Structures are given as C-alpha cells and as structure tokens.
Amino acid sequence: MDLDTTSIPELTAEELRQLYKLLIATRDLDVAAVAWQRQGILPGYAPELGQEAAQAGSAFALDPTRDFAFPTYREMGVALALGVDMVEYMSTHKASWHGGLYNPVTTRLAPIQAVVGGSVLHAVGWAHGQRLAAGSAGSPEGGLPAAITYFGDGASSQGDVHEAMNFAGVLKAPVVFFVQNNGWAISLPTEEQVAGGRVAARAEGYGIASVTVDGNDAPAVVRATRAALEHARAGNGPVLIEAMTYRRGPHSTSDDPGRYRTLDEERRDGGEDPVTRLADLLLRSGAADQAFLDSAAAEAKAHTDTVREGIQALKPRPGREMFDYVFVEPTDALKAQARAWREESEHV
C-alpha cells in the first residue's frame, strides 16, 4: 500500500530556514569529524556526507515530547536535529563511552547502535509498548507516540529487520522504518543485494504502508515523515519510508571507497547536493537571502569549533564502569571479574 502524502502541507518559510540551519550544521560537523579522525582526535567515525536531508528532514518531523528515535552509528544529523549535545553524542566516536553520554529519555534518542539492524528491533518493541500502554482505549487524543528507526539498504537484508517488520505489521505497532538507501552496503551496490533495487517493495509482504521519497530533497523528506507519523499514530500500523540518497564518502573512516568505485562514478551518481539544493530553494522562493545563508554557515562553524573543544576535553571513563551496566543484579562470575580487574588495574 502506497502512503498518501498529498494532505501534508508544504513547509513554511520559517520551517525552511530552520531546516537549512540543521542541514548546514550537520554538513559542517560531519566534514570536521572526518578531519578529526585523520588528526587522531577521534578513533573512528561513520560519515554521512550527502545524507543530511534524509537525516535532518526526518528528525525535523518528530514530536520530541512523545516520539522516540532509534539510530544506528551514522545518525549524527538526527541527533543534532533533536537537540542532543554533540560532545555527549561524539563521546562514542571518541571511545569514551558506548552509546553516547547523552540521556536517551530526555533527548528521545536511543543509544547509538553499532549492531547492524539492532535498532530496528528496539524500535518495534518500544512502539508495541505504546499500544499496550494505551490499552483498550485505543489511540489516545492526538494519537499514539511513535517510534522511528533508521537503517540502510544493506541492513534491510538482515534477518532481524525482516522479523521486526513482520512483528510490527501483525501487531500494528506505531513505528516508522526509515531506510536511507545510499546506494551502497559498504562496498556492495544496492542492486546486487536488494532484488529490484528498492527496499520499499518489501513492505507490502508485511502489510505495511510504504513511500519512496527523494532523500536529497529535505522538505519532501519532512512531509513524507509527517505523513508516516500521522498514519502510525492513528493506529493504522507501521510505515516504511525509503529515502533515495547517496553516500558521497566512505562507509567509515577505515573504508577506502576507491577500491570499489571511482570519483567519476561518485560525481555521476551522487545527484544534487542536498545542502545546495535547499539553499537554492530558499533563495528562489524568497524565504531567505544570501546574508541568511552566510550567517547560518558561520553559526554552524562556531558550533563545530565548540564541539571540537569539548571532545578534546573528554577524559577516559573509569574502567570499573564496564562491570556496572551489564546486569541489574551482578552474577558471581561478573563480581569475580570485577574484583580481579580492580586488583590488577587499581591495586586494591
């Protein structure tokens, strides 16, 4: 079933300006993070160059007072749009803390998930819980809280993702499956690992509504996500959004895309740059002028500089914490390991 997005109004001029500031801030911080890894400030990072519209646009549509986002390791733009402190977010990439130092409950962003497809299961569980909490009363006034979960075209082939979509479809869980089809599952092109090249086609097999959107068109992503959230909140079940975009850089800072594609292929297949595209729309529509764009770029750079200072100031976490968050009630074996670690490392 194709999701109808025609009832969703176009974005206002103010919304377009807010959206652009998120996109340019995401772009600036993302490019800087890659440089920080090369400089040894970060051990590793998963770039999202070219996917800013898909990420900021989808998160822009969320209601942070009730919705919940479940990211992978590449959703920095989602975190930024939700107002997460970027130093606390980047603590994972600094290897200071697993999942981020930010508070998931207050930010409405689940911990960073490194397991491919893992966040999809968590999102469906949370969303099903919202239906259970609503009980026999059904959808509350204003609709159910909704989850949105992010994954790529490569992750869509994981068994966990198929199980999650089937579970959500059967139980009509209020969850939006947001697929960023960036053309590559690391080094494997989409057409070689997804039959037909489109993930959205799989939704019909699970009784799930779907929509394919231009992932480089930020306003279109916002409208598609708003439509999907309305559908899910009304108790109509899940929606799968496939945002067609392109990963303009490496899969991670340890990847060399030159081993499986050329720069000419990147230029040919990358499509229109999402940041430039939104800037052009702002200027053409009169929603903003060049002075606004310049101011937004300067603000983004200042924010990036502040984040860099914060990341460099992060100190290692106490090693004993690795034993504190495993079980609610530690097992005897875990207690023995903790004692042995303290004796060897802290000499106590």
Secondary structure, DSSP 8 states (H G I E B T S, - for coil): -B---TTS----HHHHHHHHHHHHHHHHHHHHHHHHHHTTSSS-----TT-HHHHHHHHHT--TTT-EEE--SS-HHHHHHTT--HHHHHTTTTTSSTT-SS-HHHHTB-----STTHHHHHHHHHHHHHHHHHGGG-S-TT----EEEEEETTGGGSHHHHHHHHHHHHHT--EEEEEEE-SEETTEEGGGTSGGG-SGGGGGGGT-EEEEEETT-HHHHHHHHHHHHHHHHTTS--EEEEEE----S-SSTT--GGGT--HHHHHHHS-S-HHHHHHHHHHHHTS--HHHHHHHHHHHHHHHHHHHHHHHH-----GGGGGTTS-SS--HHHHHHHHHHIIIII--
